[in-house]
Amino acid sequence: MIAIAIDGPAGAGKSTIARAIAREMSFIYVDTGALYRAIGLYMIKNRMDDDELIVSSLNKIKVDLKFIDKEQKIFLCEREVSGEIRTPEVSMMASRVSAILAVREFLLDLQRGLAEKNNVIMDGRDIGTVILPDADVKIFLTASLEKRTDRRYKEMLEKGLNVTYDGILNDIKKRDYDDSHRKVAPLKLATDAVVVDTSEYNLEESINLVLDVIKKKLS
Ligand code: DC
């Protein structure tokens, strides 16, 4: 099986680029952020705000990923929540729960299992460093804070969400800091990852840049 790991900060374009490449290469695209988001959504729905309570509730939580026409759908306790997890509130809660070791361990086998059985392009924060340290290709996708905020802001407006530019900017700044400073599996550059900065490129150019890296590594 072939595994391509894409890590990087929020809003760098990981999911859009990885999805396009998965289609092109007939791989499955695994968006691991959705797993942390599903746990975050569970916490919000159940009004939980205490790390110990979160950990003791994990045995009640069932998170599944299903691939329908190779497109990932996420289920929380048998209910599809693929759309519901894409809000700023869930983003912040996902980042919070993702710093808890027991949560990361809870989600580990699911991620590794998918890569054992399928050719995958998997994105997240710790894919090349922790989840798939032997991935065939590791890419660290990034862009300037300003570009990442612009993109995320437009995406949220298109969805009709009531957001402000400054609100998104502050959320991204906080998540960048928290995701890269937590003790367990922080966002960091794997020693063997190739850095791709998409600040100056449009989507099509960014996809081509990443595809070039992948083709070179796999040839
Ligand atoms: O990629 P995303 O924005 O959907 O991820 C939501 C949060 O989940 C992110 O702020 C940090 C966490 N996350 C993580 O810790 N490890 C991953 N592999 C993916 C996401």
Residues whose N, C-alpha, C, O or C-beta is under 5 A from the ligand:
A	BS01	DC	A10 T32 G33 A34 Y36 S91 A94 S95 S98 D123 G124 R125 D126 R175 D179
